[in-house]
Amino acid sequence: MNLAIQKADFFKQDFAIRFARYVEEAGPDIARRFQVALDQSLNKLASRPDLGRSRLFRNPRLQGLRSLPLERPFNKILVFYRAEEATFHAVRLIHGARDLPRRLAEPPDSHLG
């Protein structure tokens, strides 16, 4: 049974920023491949939310998060999510090499100059 997918506002903003960057720096074909990889990952997680790794953060707002990398070549990008009985909550979409506890707690565009 697939859970209903719900995308948080920060997740949508993370996606929009990253998609625009791919279009600008790598071209629209790569951006579309990124979107397909993300959609496939979300659908996979909606049917098997246990696939992702449990994350432990000190910030109470980040408790219960899990993460899963996208498929190659986008595997450095992590989907952070929570799953409930009937709903899969996509919370954030962040590069795994970032300061994750800090970045997960701040708005998506706060690192842009």
KOLZA-789956 format. One record per residue: x, z, y of N, C-alpha, C, O in turn; residue in three letters; residue number from 1. Coordinates in nm, 2 decimals. Example, Ala and Ser with C-alpha at 12.3 -4.5 7.8 and 13.67 -1.06 7.14 Angstrom:
BEGIN
+--------+--------+--------+--------+--------+--------+--------+--------+--------+--------+--------+--------+------+------+
!   n.px !   n.pz !   n.py !  ca.px !  ca.pz !  ca.py !   c.px !   c.pz !   c.py !   o.px !   o.pz !   o.py ! fiba ! guza !
+--------+--------+--------+--------+--------+--------+--------+--------+--------+--------+--------+--------+------+------+
!   1.32 !   0.78 !  -0.57 !   1.23 !   0.78 !  -0.45 !   1.32 !   0.78 !  -0.33 !   1.42 !   0.85 !  -0.33 !  ALA !    1 !
!   1.28 !   0.71 !  -0.22 !   1.37 !   0.71 !  -0.11 !   1.29 !   0.79 !   0.00 !   1.34 !   0.80 !   0.11 !  SER !    2 !
+--------+--------+--------+--------+--------+--------+--------+--------+--------+--------+--------+--------+------+------+
% end
This chain:
BEGIN
+--------+--------+--------+--------+--------+--------+--------+--------+--------+--------+--------+--------+------+------+
!   n.px !   n.pz !   n.py !  ca.px !  ca.pz !  ca.py !   c.px !   c.pz !   c.py !   o.px !   o.pz !   o.py ! fiba ! guza !
+--------+--------+--------+--------+--------+--------+--------+--------+--------+--------+--------+--------+------+------+
!   0.08 !   0.00 !  -0.12 !   0.00 !   0.00 !   0.00 !   0.09 !   0.00 !   0.13 !   0.18 !   0.08 !   0.14 !  MET !    1 !
!   0.06 !  -0.09 !   0.22 !   0.14 !  -0.10 !   0.34 !   0.07 !  -0.01 !   0.45 !  -0.05 !  -0.01 !   0.46 !  ASN !    2 !
!   0.16 !   0.07 !   0.51 !   0.12 !   0.15 !   0.63 !   0.09 !   0.06 !   0.75 !   0.16 !  -0.05 !   0.76 !  LEU !    3 !
!   0.00 !   0.10 !   0.83 !  -0.02 !   0.03 !   0.96 !   0.11 !   0.05 !   1.05 !   0.16 !   0.16 !   1.06 !  ALA !    4 !
!   0.15 !  -0.06 !   1.11 !   0.28 !  -0.05 !   1.19 !   0.24 !  -0.03 !   1.33 !   0.16 !  -0.10 !   1.39 !  ILE !    5 !
!   0.29 !   0.08 !   1.39 !   0.27 !   0.11 !   1.53 !   0.40 !   0.12 !   1.60 !   0.50 !   0.19 !   1.55 !  GLN !    6 !
!   0.42 !   0.04 !   1.71 !   0.54 !   0.03 !   1.78 !   0.53 !   0.11 !   1.91 !   0.45 !   0.09 !   1.99 !  LYS !    7 !
!   0.62 !   0.21 !   1.92 !   0.63 !   0.29 !   2.04 !   0.67 !   0.21 !   2.16 !   0.74 !   0.10 !   2.15 !  ALA !    8 !
!   0.64 !   0.25 !   2.28 !   0.68 !   0.18 !   2.40 !   0.83 !   0.16 !   2.41 !   0.88 !   0.05 !   2.45 !  ASP !    9 !
!   0.90 !   0.27 !   2.38 !   1.05 !   0.26 !   2.39 !   1.10 !   0.15 !   2.28 !   1.19 !   0.08 !   2.31 !  PHE !   10 !
!   1.04 !   0.15 !   2.17 !   1.08 !   0.05 !   2.07 !   1.05 !  -0.09 !   2.12 !   1.14 !  -0.18 !   2.11 !  PHE !   11 !
!   0.94 !  -0.11 !   2.18 !   0.91 !  -0.25 !   2.24 !   1.01 !  -0.28 !   2.35 !   1.05 !  -0.40 !   2.36 !  LYS !   12 !
!   1.04 !  -0.18 !   2.43 !   1.14 !  -0.21 !   2.54 !   1.28 !  -0.24 !   2.48 !   1.35 !  -0.33 !   2.53 !  GLN !   13 !
!   1.32 !  -0.16 !   2.38 !   1.45 !  -0.19 !   2.31 !   1.45 !  -0.33 !   2.26 !   1.55 !  -0.40 !   2.28 !  ASP !   14 !
!   1.34 !  -0.37 !   2.19 !   1.34 !  -0.51 !   2.14 !   1.35 !  -0.61 !   2.25 !   1.42 !  -0.71 !   2.24 !  PHE !   15 !
!   1.27 !  -0.60 !   2.36 !   1.27 !  -0.69 !   2.47 !   1.41 !  -0.71 !   2.53 !   1.45 !  -0.82 !   2.56 !  ALA !   16 !
!   1.48 !  -0.60 !   2.55 !   1.61 !  -0.60 !   2.61 !   1.71 !  -0.67 !   2.52 !   1.78 !  -0.76 !   2.56 !  ILE !   17 !
!   1.70 !  -0.64 !   2.39 !   1.80 !  -0.70 !   2.29 !   1.76 !  -0.85 !   2.27 !   1.86 !  -0.93 !   2.26 !  ARG !   18 !
!   1.64 !  -0.88 !   2.26 !   1.60 !  -1.02 !   2.24 !   1.64 !  -1.11 !   2.36 !   1.70 !  -1.21 !   2.34 !  PHE !   19 !
!   1.62 !  -1.06 !   2.48 !   1.67 !  -1.13 !   2.60 !   1.82 !  -1.15 !   2.60 !   1.87 !  -1.25 !   2.64 !  ALA !   20 !
!   1.89 !  -1.04 !   2.56 !   2.04 !  -1.05 !   2.56 !   2.08 !  -1.16 !   2.45 !   2.17 !  -1.23 !   2.48 !  ARG !   21 !
!   2.01 !  -1.16 !   2.34 !   2.05 !  -1.26 !   2.24 !   2.02 !  -1.40 !   2.29 !   2.10 !  -1.50 !   2.27 !  TYR !   22 !
!   1.91 !  -1.42 !   2.36 !   1.87 !  -1.55 !   2.42 !   1.98 !  -1.59 !   2.52 !   2.03 !  -1.71 !   2.51 !  VAL !   23 !
!   2.02 !  -1.50 !   2.60 !   2.12 !  -1.53 !   2.71 !   2.26 !  -1.55 !   2.65 !   2.33 !  -1.65 !   2.69 !  GLU !   24 !
!   2.30 !  -1.47 !   2.56 !   2.44 !  -1.48 !   2.51 !   2.46 !  -1.56 !   2.38 !   2.57 !  -1.61 !   2.36 !  GLU !   25 !
!   2.36 !  -1.58 !   2.30 !   2.38 !  -1.65 !   2.18 !   2.28 !  -1.77 !   2.16 !   2.30 !  -1.85 !   2.07 !  ALA !   26 !
!   2.18 !  -1.77 !   2.24 !   2.08 !  -1.88 !   2.23 !   1.95 !  -1.84 !   2.17 !   1.95 !  -1.74 !   2.10 !  GLY !   27 !
!   1.85 !  -1.92 !   2.19 !   1.72 !  -1.89 !   2.14 !   1.70 !  -1.89 !   1.99 !   1.62 !  -1.82 !   1.93 !  PRO !   28 !
!   1.78 !  -1.97 !   1.92 !   1.78 !  -1.97 !   1.77 !   1.82 !  -1.84 !   1.71 !   1.76 !  -1.79 !   1.62 !  ASP !   29 !
!   1.93 !  -1.78 !   1.77 !   1.98 !  -1.65 !   1.72 !   1.88 !  -1.55 !   1.75 !   1.85 !  -1.46 !   1.67 !  ILE !   30 !
!   1.82 !  -1.55 !   1.87 !   1.72 !  -1.46 !   1.91 !   1.60 !  -1.46 !   1.82 !   1.54 !  -1.36 !   1.78 !  ALA !   31 !
!   1.56 !  -1.58 !   1.78 !   1.44 !  -1.59 !   1.68 !   1.48 !  -1.54 !   1.54 !   1.40 !  -1.47 !   1.48 !  ARG !   32 !
!   1.61 !  -1.56 !   1.50 !   1.65 !  -1.50 !   1.37 !   1.65 !  -1.35 !   1.38 !   1.62 !  -1.28 !   1.28 !  ARG !   33 !
!   1.69 !  -1.30 !   1.49 !   1.68 !  -1.15 !   1.51 !   1.54 !  -1.10 !   1.50 !   1.52 !  -1.00 !   1.43 !  PHE !   34 !
!   1.45 !  -1.17 !   1.56 !   1.31 !  -1.13 !   1.55 !   1.26 !  -1.14 !   1.41 !   1.18 !  -1.05 !   1.37 !  GLN !   35 !
!   1.29 !  -1.24 !   1.34 !   1.25 !  -1.25 !   1.20 !   1.31 !  -1.14 !   1.11 !   1.24 !  -1.08 !   1.03 !  VAL !   36 !
!   1.44 !  -1.11 !   1.13 !   1.50 !  -1.00 !   1.06 !   1.43 !  -0.87 !   1.09 !   1.41 !  -0.79 !   1.00 !  ALA !   37 !
!   1.40 !  -0.85 !   1.21 !   1.33 !  -0.72 !   1.25 !   1.19 !  -0.72 !   1.19 !   1.15 !  -0.62 !   1.13 !  LEU !   38 !
!   1.11 !  -0.83 !   1.20 !   0.98 !  -0.83 !   1.14 !   0.98 !  -0.80 !   0.99 !   0.90 !  -0.73 !   0.93 !  ASP !   39 !
!   1.08 !  -0.86 !   0.92 !   1.10 !  -0.84 !   0.77 !   1.13 !  -0.70 !   0.75 !   1.08 !  -0.64 !   0.65 !  GLN !   40 !
!   1.22 !  -0.64 !   0.82 !   1.25 !  -0.49 !   0.80 !   1.13 !  -0.40 !   0.83 !   1.11 !  -0.31 !   0.75 !  SER !   41 !
!   1.06 !  -0.43 !   0.93 !   0.94 !  -0.35 !   0.96 !   0.84 !  -0.36 !   0.84 !   0.78 !  -0.26 !   0.80 !  LEU !   42 !
!   0.82 !  -0.48 !   0.80 !   0.72 !  -0.50 !   0.69 !   0.77 !  -0.43 !   0.56 !   0.69 !  -0.37 !   0.48 !  ASN !   43 !
!   0.90 !  -0.44 !   0.53 !   0.96 !  -0.37 !   0.42 !   0.94 !  -0.22 !   0.43 !   0.90 !  -0.15 !   0.33 !  LYS !   44 !
!   0.97 !  -0.17 !   0.54 !   0.96 !  -0.02 !   0.57 !   0.81 !   0.03 !   0.56 !   0.78 !   0.14 !   0.52 !  LEU !   45 !
!   0.72 !  -0.06 !   0.61 !   0.58 !  -0.02 !   0.61 !   0.53 !  -0.01 !   0.46 !   0.43 !   0.07 !   0.43 !  ALA !   46 !
!   0.59 !  -0.08 !   0.37 !   0.55 !  -0.07 !   0.23 !   0.64 !   0.03 !   0.15 !   0.59 !   0.09 !   0.05 !  SER !   47 !
!   0.76 !   0.06 !   0.20 !   0.85 !   0.16 !   0.14 !   0.92 !   0.24 !   0.24 !   1.04 !   0.22 !   0.26 !  ARG !   48 !
!   0.85 !   0.33 !   0.31 !   0.92 !   0.41 !   0.42 !   1.03 !   0.50 !   0.37 !   1.11 !   0.54 !   0.45 !  PRO !   49 !
!   1.04 !   0.52 !   0.24 !   1.15 !   0.60 !   0.19 !   1.28 !   0.53 !   0.18 !   1.38 !   0.59 !   0.15 !  ASP !   50 !
!   1.28 !   0.40 !   0.21 !   1.41 !   0.32 !   0.20 !   1.51 !   0.37 !   0.31 !   1.63 !   0.36 !   0.28 !  LEU !   51 !
!   1.46 !   0.41 !   0.42 !   1.55 !   0.45 !   0.53 !   1.62 !   0.59 !   0.50 !   1.57 !   0.67 !   0.42 !  GLY !   52 !
!   1.72 !   0.61 !   0.57 !   1.80 !   0.74 !   0.56 !   1.74 !   0.84 !   0.65 !   1.71 !   0.82 !   0.77 !  ARG !   53 !
!   1.72 !   0.96 !   0.60 !   1.68 !   1.08 !   0.68 !   1.79 !   1.11 !   0.78 !   1.91 !   1.11 !   0.75 !  SER !   54 !
!   1.75 !   1.14 !   0.91 !   1.85 !   1.17 !   1.01 !   1.83 !   1.31 !   1.05 !   1.72 !   1.36 !   1.06 !  ARG !   55 !
!   1.94 !   1.38 !   1.08 !   1.93 !   1.52 !   1.13 !   1.99 !   1.52 !   1.27 !   2.11 !   1.50 !   1.29 !  LEU !   56 !
!   1.91 !   1.56 !   1.36 !   1.95 !   1.57 !   1.50 !   1.91 !   1.71 !   1.55 !   1.81 !   1.77 !   1.50 !  PHE !   57 !
!   1.98 !   1.77 !   1.64 !   1.95 !   1.90 !   1.70 !   1.83 !   1.90 !   1.79 !   1.75 !   1.99 !   1.80 !  ARG !   58 !
!   1.81 !   1.79 !   1.86 !   1.70 !   1.78 !   1.95 !   1.57 !   1.78 !   1.88 !   1.55 !   1.70 !   1.79 !  ASN !   59 !
!   1.48 !   1.88 !   1.91 !   1.35 !   1.89 !   1.83 !   1.27 !   1.77 !   1.84 !   1.19 !   1.74 !   1.75 !  PRO !   60 !
!   1.28 !   1.69 !   1.95 !   1.20 !   1.57 !   1.96 !   1.24 !   1.46 !   1.86 !   1.17 !   1.36 !   1.84 !  ARG !   61 !
!   1.36 !   1.47 !   1.81 !   1.41 !   1.37 !   1.72 !   1.40 !   1.41 !   1.57 !   1.45 !   1.34 !   1.48 !  LEU !   62 !
!   1.34 !   1.53 !   1.55 !   1.33 !   1.58 !   1.41 !   1.23 !   1.48 !   1.33 !   1.14 !   1.43 !   1.38 !  GLN !   63 !
!   1.27 !   1.46 !   1.20 !   1.18 !   1.38 !   1.12 !   1.21 !   1.23 !   1.13 !   1.14 !   1.15 !   1.06 !  GLY !   64 !
!   1.31 !   1.19 !   1.21 !   1.34 !   1.05 !   1.22 !   1.42 !   1.00 !   1.10 !   1.50 !   1.07 !   1.04 !  LEU !   65 !
!   1.39 !   0.88 !   1.06 !   1.47 !   0.81 !   0.95 !   1.52 !   0.68 !   1.02 !   1.47 !   0.64 !   1.12 !  ARG !   66 !
!   1.62 !   0.62 !   0.95 !   1.67 !   0.49 !   1.01 !   1.70 !   0.40 !   0.90 !   1.73 !   0.44 !   0.78 !  SER !   67 !
!   1.70 !   0.27 !   0.93 !   1.74 !   0.16 !   0.84 !   1.80 !   0.05 !   0.92 !   1.75 !   0.01 !   1.02 !  LEU !   68 !
!   1.92 !   0.00 !   0.88 !   1.98 !  -0.12 !   0.95 !   1.90 !  -0.24 !   0.91 !   1.84 !  -0.26 !   0.81 !  PRO !   69 !
!   1.90 !  -0.34 !   1.01 !   1.84 !  -0.47 !   0.99 !   1.94 !  -0.54 !   0.89 !   2.05 !  -0.50 !   0.86 !  LEU !   70 !
!   1.89 !  -0.66 !   0.84 !   1.97 !  -0.74 !   0.75 !   2.08 !  -0.81 !   0.83 !   2.07 !  -0.82 !   0.95 !  GLU !   71 !
!   2.19 !  -0.84 !   0.76 !   2.30 !  -0.91 !   0.82 !   2.25 !  -1.04 !   0.88 !   2.16 !  -1.10 !   0.82 !  ARG !   72 !
!   2.30 !  -1.09 !   0.99 !   2.41 !  -1.04 !   1.06 !   2.38 !  -0.93 !   1.17 !   2.46 !  -0.90 !   1.25 !  PRO !   73 !
!   2.26 !  -0.88 !   1.16 !   2.21 !  -0.78 !   1.26 !   2.21 !  -0.64 !   1.21 !   2.15 !  -0.55 !   1.26 !  PHE !   74 !
!   2.29 !  -0.61 !   1.11 !   2.29 !  -0.49 !   1.04 !   2.35 !  -0.37 !   1.12 !   2.35 !  -0.26 !   1.07 !  ASN !   75 !
!   2.41 !  -0.40 !   1.24 !   2.45 !  -0.29 !   1.32 !   2.34 !  -0.23 !   1.40 !   2.35 !  -0.13 !   1.47 !  LYS !   76 !
!   2.23 !  -0.30 !   1.40 !   2.11 !  -0.25 !   1.48 !   2.02 !  -0.17 !   1.38 !   1.99 !  -0.21 !   1.27 !  ILE !   77 !
!   1.99 !  -0.05 !   1.42 !   1.91 !   0.04 !   1.34 !   1.76 !   0.05 !   1.39 !   1.74 !   0.07 !   1.51 !  LEU !   78 !
!   1.67 !   0.05 !   1.30 !   1.53 !   0.09 !   1.33 !   1.52 !   0.24 !   1.30 !   1.54 !   0.28 !   1.19 !  VAL !   79 !
!   1.47 !   0.31 !   1.40 !   1.44 !   0.45 !   1.39 !   1.29 !   0.47 !   1.38 !   1.22 !   0.41 !   1.46 !  PHE !   80 !
!   1.25 !   0.54 !   1.29 !   1.10 !   0.55 !   1.26 !   1.06 !   0.68 !   1.20 !   1.14 !   0.76 !   1.15 !  TYR !   81 !
!   0.93 !   0.70 !   1.20 !   0.87 !   0.81 !   1.13 !   0.75 !   0.75 !   1.05 !   0.69 !   0.65 !   1.09 !  ARG !   82 !
!   0.72 !   0.81 !   0.93 !   0.61 !   0.76 !   0.85 !   0.51 !   0.87 !   0.83 !   0.55 !   0.98 !   0.80 !  ALA !   83 !
!   0.38 !   0.84 !   0.85 !   0.28 !   0.94 !   0.82 !   0.19 !   0.89 !   0.71 !   0.23 !   0.78 !   0.65 !  GLU !   84 !
!   0.08 !   0.95 !   0.68 !   0.00 !   0.91 !   0.57 !  -0.04 !   0.76 !   0.57 !  -0.03 !   0.69 !   0.47 !  GLU !   85 !
!  -0.09 !   0.72 !   0.69 !  -0.14 !   0.58 !   0.70 !  -0.07 !   0.50 !   0.80 !  -0.10 !   0.38 !   0.81 !  ALA !   86 !
!   0.03 !   0.55 !   0.87 !   0.09 !   0.48 !   0.98 !   0.24 !   0.49 !   0.98 !   0.30 !   0.59 !   0.95 !  THR !   87 !
!   0.30 !   0.38 !   1.00 !   0.45 !   0.36 !   1.02 !   0.48 !   0.36 !   1.17 !   0.43 !   0.26 !   1.23 !  PHE !   88 !
!   0.55 !   0.45 !   1.22 !   0.58 !   0.46 !   1.37 !   0.72 !   0.41 !   1.39 !   0.82 !   0.48 !   1.36 !  HIS !   89 !
!   0.74 !   0.29 !   1.45 !   0.87 !   0.24 !   1.49 !   0.90 !   0.30 !   1.62 !   0.83 !   0.28 !   1.72 !  ALA !   90 !
!   1.00 !   0.39 !   1.63 !   1.03 !   0.47 !   1.75 !   1.13 !   0.40 !   1.84 !   1.11 !   0.39 !   1.96 !  VAL !   91 !
!   1.24 !   0.36 !   1.78 !   1.35 !   0.30 !   1.86 !   1.42 !   0.19 !   1.78 !   1.41 !   0.19 !   1.66 !  ARG !   92 !
!   1.50 !   0.11 !   1.85 !   1.58 !   0.00 !   1.80 !   1.71 !   0.01 !   1.87 !   1.72 !  -0.04 !   1.98 !  LEU !   93 !
!   1.81 !   0.06 !   1.81 !   1.94 !   0.10 !   1.88 !   2.06 !   0.05 !   1.79 !   2.06 !   0.06 !   1.67 !  ILE !   94 !
!   2.16 !   0.01 !   1.86 !   2.29 !  -0.02 !   1.79 !   2.35 !   0.11 !   1.74 !   2.35 !   0.21 !   1.80 !  HIS !   95 !
!   2.39 !   0.10 !   1.61 !   2.44 !   0.22 !   1.54 !   2.56 !   0.28 !   1.59 !   2.60 !   0.40 !   1.56 !  GLY !   96 !
!   2.64 !   0.21 !   1.67 !   2.77 !   0.26 !   1.72 !   2.75 !   0.34 !   1.85 !   2.85 !   0.38 !   1.91 !  ALA !   97 !
!   2.63 !   0.36 !   1.90 !   2.61 !   0.43 !   2.02 !   2.60 !   0.58 !   1.99 !   2.60 !   0.63 !   1.88 !  ARG !   98 !
!   2.60 !   0.66 !   2.10 !   2.58 !   0.81 !   2.09 !   2.43 !   0.83 !   2.06 !   2.35 !   0.84 !   2.15 !  ASP !   99 !
!   2.40 !   0.83 !   1.94 !   2.26 !   0.82 !   1.90 !   2.18 !   0.94 !   1.95 !   2.07 !   0.91 !   2.00 !  LEU !  100 !
!   2.22 !   1.06 !   1.94 !   2.13 !   1.17 !   1.99 !   2.10 !   1.15 !   2.14 !   1.99 !   1.18 !   2.18 !  PRO !  101 !
!   2.20 !   1.11 !   2.22 !   2.17 !   1.09 !   2.36 !   2.09 !   0.97 !   2.38 !   1.99 !   0.98 !   2.46 !  ARG !  102 !
!   2.12 !   0.86 !   2.32 !   2.05 !   0.73 !   2.34 !   1.90 !   0.74 !   2.29 !   1.81 !   0.68 !   2.36 !  ARG !  103 !
!   1.88 !   0.81 !   2.18 !   1.74 !   0.82 !   2.13 !   1.65 !   0.90 !   2.23 !   1.53 !   0.88 !   2.23 !  LEU !  104 !
!   1.71 !   0.99 !   2.30 !   1.63 !   1.08 !   2.39 !   1.62 !   1.02 !   2.53 !   1.53 !   1.07 !   2.61 !  ALA !  105 !
!   1.69 !   0.91 !   2.57 !   1.68 !   0.85 !   2.70 !   1.60 !   0.72 !   2.70 !   1.59 !   0.66 !   2.59 !  GLU !  106 !
!   1.55 !   0.68 !   2.81 !   1.47 !   0.55 !   2.82 !   1.56 !   0.43 !   2.78 !   1.69 !   0.44 !   2.80 !  PRO !  107 !
!   1.51 !   0.32 !   2.73 !   1.59 !   0.21 !   2.69 !   1.68 !   0.15 !   2.79 !   1.79 !   0.10 !   2.76 !  PRO !  108 !
!   1.63 !   0.14 !   2.92 !   1.71 !   0.07 !   3.02 !   1.80 !   0.17 !   3.10 !   1.86 !   0.13 !   3.20 !  ASP !  109 !
!   1.81 !   0.29 !   3.06 !   1.89 !   0.39 !   3.13 !   2.04 !   0.36 !   3.13 !   2.12 !   0.41 !   3.21 !  SER !  110 !
!   2.09 !   0.28 !   3.03 !   2.23 !   0.25 !   3.02 !   2.27 !   0.13 !   3.10 !   2.39 !   0.09 !   3.11 !  HIS !  111 !
!   2.17 !   0.06 !   3.15 !   2.20 !  -0.07 !   3.22 !   2.24 !  -0.04 !   3.37 !   2.18 !   0.06 !   3.43 !  LEU !  112 !
!   2.33 !  -0.11 !   3.42 !   2.38 !  -0.09 !   3.56 !   2.29 !  -0.14 !   3.66 !   2.32 !  -0.13 !   3.77 !  GLY !  113 !
+--------+--------+--------+--------+--------+--------+--------+--------+--------+--------+--------+--------+------+------+
% end
